[in-house]
Amino acid sequence: AINTKNVHRTNFLLDHRYGKDFVYDEMMVAGLGEMGKAAADAIAKLNPLASDKGPKPGEGPSKDERDSGHYDLLFVGLMPDGARFDAVVTGDRDPGYGSTSKMIAETARCMLETEG
C-alpha cells in the first residue's frame, strides 16, 4: 500500500530512527469465506491511480458521505523481545476528508508531547 513505502522512506530519511530492522506493513480485512475472498478480489482490482477514470477535482464524496463515513483500524506492534502491543484507532468521519484535519492535529500533539 502507499503508506508502507512512505513509512519506510521516512525511517530511511530519519537515519533509521525506528531501527534498521524496522518493519511496517498494512492490510485490509475483507471478511471470511467465499464472500471475503470475493470482496478481497474486488478490492485488489481497484486502483484509482492506474487510469484517468478516477474522480476529477470537485467530484469527491458529498458532505453527507463525508459526515457519515467512519473507520476502525487495528495497529499491531511486535518488539524485538517478542512483546506485542495493539492500538485501535477509530473515526467518526470519512478518513480521506472528514477526519484528516483531526488526524494531523492529533499527530502533531503526540509529537510535541513525546519529543525530548
N, C-alpha and C positions, 0 to 999 in steps of 0.2 A: 504494500500500500504506500501511498505518498508519504505518510508520516514516518514510516520506517526509514526511508532514505534521509529525511530531514533530521531525525533524531540522531542517526549515526554520523551525519555530516557535522552536526552541532558538536557532538562529542569530539570529533577529529579537530574542528576549529578551536575548541577549548583545550587543546593539548591533552585529550583523553581524560578530562576531568572526572568522567564517570568510570574510568578504568579502561585499560587496553583490552580486557576480556569482557567488556560490557556488551550485552546482547539485548536487542529490542525487536519485538515482532508484534503484530496485531492480527486479529481475526474477527470474523463475524459468526455468531451462532445463528444458523438458519432454521433449526428445528430437527426433529427426529424422523427417521424412517424415510419412506418414499417422498412424502411432502417436503421434508427438509432437504433431501437431495435435489428435488426439482427446484426448490427455492434457491439453493446454493448454485445450481447450474445457471439459472436465470440471472442471478446477481453477477456471476463470473463473466457473463457475456456483456454486461453493461459497462461501457467505458465512455462517458460523455466527452472525454477529451480526444477520443480517437477519430472524430469526424467533425464536420461543421454543422451537424444536425442537433447540437445541444441548444439550450435556451440562449436567446440573444439578450443583450443588456435590457433590463426592464421586464423580461419575461420570467423572472423567478417566481417563487411562491407568493401567493397573495398574503395580505395582512392576516386574514383568518387562518390560513395554513401555517404561517409563521407562529402565530399566537397559540395554535392548538398542537404544535409539534412537541415532541419530547424525546428523550433518550435515556438509556440506562447502561452504563459502562462498568466493567469489572477490570481492574488492573491487578496483575499478579506479579509480585517481585520475588525473585529467588536469589538469595545471597550465596556467596562462595562457601559459607559454612553449612549450607543446606537449609537455613531458616527461610521461611516463606511469609510474605505479608500481602494482604489483599486490601485494595481500596476501591470503593464503589463511588461512582460519580453519576449523578442524575441531573436532569434538566427539565424545566417546565416550558421550554420554548424550542423552536426549530434550532438545531445546533449550528447550522450554517449561517443563520441570520439572527434569529431572536436572542440566542444566548452568547453570541460572540463577544459583545462588549462586557458582559458579566465574566466570561472566562478570562478575558485579558486583564480586567481589574483584579480578579481573584489571584491570578498567576503573579501579577506584579506585587500584590500584597504579600504573598507567600515568599517571593524572592527577597523582599525587603526584611521580612521577619526572620529569615534564616541566614541572611548574609552576615558574614563576620563571625 
